[in-house]
């Protein structure tokens, strides 16, 4: 731990890089709701979206797992989720896609959809407890 880390705390990270190899462990075994950003390095809107996704990951750390998957390096994941264009976001709750959004999405909409995903997840947990 560096001097700045000891003063300001551990720096928060952005979205986790998702691959075909770590997918099951990260997504299906996740205890939190999951958001996956399917992107490509050559896609300009994707580059904007990645900065928004990284910001979202920092703000919602511990509440939702936010991942990114490069479609060029993970074609099986893209095929499995029928990703036809990039950027595409998948909002996953209880191992099922709850919502899909394609194209560049404004940050306030990302926050709204993330909050909705978290709320739905909390409601399901409360139902199971009762």
C-alpha positions in Angstrom: 0.0 0.0 0.0 1.5 3.3 -1.1 1.6 6.6 0.9 -1.4 8.1 -1.0 -3.4 4.9 -0.5 -2.8 5.0 3.2 -3.9 8.7 3.3 -6.9 8.5 0.9 -7.8 4.8 1.1 -7.6 2.2 -1.6 -8.5 3.6 -5.0 -11.7 2.3 -6.5 -11.5 0.4 -9.7 -13.7 0.4 -12.7 -15.5 -2.3 -14.5 -14.1 -5.8 -14.3 -12.8 -7.3 -17.6 -15.1 -10.3 -18.4 -13.8 -13.2 -20.5 -15.2 -16.6 -21.6 -12.9 -18.1 -19.0 -14.0 -16.1 -16.0 -17.6 -15.6 -16.9 -19.2 -18.4 -14.8 -17.2 -17.5 -11.7 -17.9 -13.8 -12.0 -21.5 -13.7 -13.3 -23.3 -16.9 -12.5 -21.7 -17.2 -9.1 -22.2 -13.5 -8.2 -24.0 -12.6 -5.0 -24.9 -9.2 -6.5 -26.9 -8.1 -9.5 -24.7 -7.8 -12.6 -24.3 -5.4 -15.4 -22.3 -6.4 -18.5 -21.1 -3.9 -21.1 -20.4 -5.6 -24.5 -18.0 -3.4 -26.4 -15.3 -3.3 -29.1 -12.1 -1.3 -29.2 -12.8 0.0 -32.6 -16.3 1.4 -31.6 -16.3 5.1 -30.8 -19.6 5.1 -28.8 -18.2 2.1 -26.9 -15.3 4.2 -25.7 -17.6 6.8 -24.3 -19.7 4.1 -22.8 -16.7 2.5 -21.1 -15.9 5.7 -19.3 -19.5 5.9 -18.1 -19.5 2.2 -17.0 -16.2 2.7 -15.1 -17.7 5.7 -13.3 -20.8 3.6 -12.5 -18.7 0.8 -11.2 -16.9 3.1 -8.8 -20.2 4.7 -7.6 -22.0 1.4 -7.1 -19.1 -0.7 -5.8 -20.4 -3.4 -3.4 -24.0 -2.9 -4.6 -23.8 -4.3 -8.2 -21.1 -6.1 -10.1 -20.2 -4.2 -13.3 -18.3 -6.0 -16.0 -17.2 -5.3 -19.6 -16.7 -7.9 -22.3 -14.9 -7.2 -25.6 -16.9 -8.9 -28.3 -13.9 -9.4 -30.6 -12.1 -11.5 -27.9 -15.2 -13.2 -26.5 -17.4 -14.3 -29.5 -19.0 -17.2 -27.5 -20.3 -14.8 -24.9 -21.6 -12.4 -27.6 -23.3 -15.3 -29.4 -24.8 -16.7 -26.2 -26.4 -13.4 -25.3 -27.3 -12.6 -29.0 -25.4 -9.3 -29.0 -26.0 -7.8 -32.4 -24.5 -4.4 -32.0 -22.2 -2.6 -29.6 -22.3 -1.1 -27.1 -24.9 -3.4 -25.6 -25.6 -3.5 -21.8 -27.2 -6.5 -20.1 -28.7 -6.1 -16.6 -28.7 -9.5 -14.9 -30.6 -10.5 -11.9 -30.8 -14.0 -10.4 -28.9 -15.4 -13.4 -31.4 -14.1 -16.0 -31.3 -11.0 -18.2 -33.7 -8.5 -16.7 -33.1 -5.8 -19.3 -31.0 -5.1 -22.4 -30.0 -1.7 -23.7 -28.2 -1.1 -27.0 -26.4 2.1 -28.1 -24.9 5.0 -26.2 -26.9 5.5 -23.1 -26.9 8.8 -21.1 -25.5 8.5 -17.6 -28.8 9.5 -15.8 -30.5 6.6 -17.6 -27.7 4.2 -16.5 -28.2 5.3 -12.9 -32.0 4.8 -13.1 -31.6 1.3 -14.6 -28.9 0.4 -12.0 -31.1 1.6 -9.1 -34.0 -0.4 -10.5 -31.9 -3.5 -10.8 -30.7 -3.1 -7.2 -34.2 -2.5 -5.9 -35.6 -5.6 -7.7 -32.7 -7.7 -6.3 -33.4 -6.4 -2.7 -37.1 -7.2 -3.1 -36.4 -10.8 -4.2 -34.1 -11.2 -1.2 -36.8 -9.9 1.2 -39.4 -12.2 -0.4 -37.1 -15.2 0.2 -36.6 -14.2 3.9 -40.3 -13.9 4.6 
